[in-house]
Amino acid sequence: MFDLPVDKPKKRKRYTAFRKTLLKLGFSMLQYSVYARYFPSMDASKSCVASIKMILPPEGEVRLLFVTDKQFGKMEVYNGKKRKEPEEPAPQLMLF
């Protein structure tokens, strides 16, 4: 989740670059400034977290929140007053 300033052209450019990098890292937009990506374990997320730390903009706030599959599945999503099912997490990779 992030809240970055966009009041000046240079800041808007940083916002756009940050957002595009998240997409390149495999994140999906859940809402404006809320992006999610599935990792099978905390260890698997470490390199991505390091990549995000390297691209942090100088201003604004970025929060990394880790939730389990079960917690994500319990999310309630509403579109107006109508309930909508949450997005399915990405399938896990299976190695034999």
N, C-alpha and C positions, 0 to 999 in steps of 0.2 A: 504494500500500500504506500502511496506517496502523495505528497502535497508540495508541489513545486511552484515557485512564483512564475507568472507569465505576463507581468505588467510591462515588460520592455522586450523589444525584438530579440536581443541577445539571450534573455531568459527563456523566451518561447522556443528558441533554437535548442537550448540545453534540454528543455522539457521534451521536445520532439526526439532528440538524439537518445535520451534516456529511455523513453518509451519504445523506440525502434530497437534498441539493444535488448530490452527485455523480450521483445518478440523474437529476435534472433536467437536468444537463449532458450527459446521454447515455451515461453509463458503465453497464457491466453488471457484476454481481458474479460473479467467478470463484470466490472462496472468501470466508469471513468476512474482512472488512477488506482484501480484494484486489479491486480494481475495474479494468476495462480499457475503453478506448475507442479506436476506430480513427481515425487521421488520415492523410490521403494524403501528408503531408509534415511536416517539423518546423515550417515556417512556419505551416501550418494549425493547429498545436497551440498557438501562442503566446497567442492570446486566452483559450483555455481554461485554460492554465497561470496566466495573470494572474488569472482568476476564482477559481481554487483558492487562490492566494496571498492573496486578499482574505478568504477564509473560514477560514483556518487557525485552529484552536482554540489557546488560549493554552498548553495543556499537551499532552503526547504527542508522537508522532513521525509525520510524513507523509513518504513517499518517492515521488518521481515517477521512473518507470523507462521509458525509451523503447526499444522493440524494433522491428525491421523485420518486414515480412510473413513473410519467409523464416525468421527466428528464431522467430517465433510459431508458424509451421507445424511447426517441429522440436520443439516442446514435447511431452513425454511426460506423459500424464495417466493415473493409475491410480485405480480405484475398488475398494478392497480390493486383491486381487492381480490383478484383471482390468484389462487395458489398455483405455482409452477414447480415442476420437479427440478432439483439442482442438477448441474452438469455432471456427467459421469466422469470420474477420474480416469486418466489415461490407463490403458491396460499395462499390467506389469510384464516385464520382459522375462521370459523363461529360458534358462540355459540348461541343456542336457549334457 
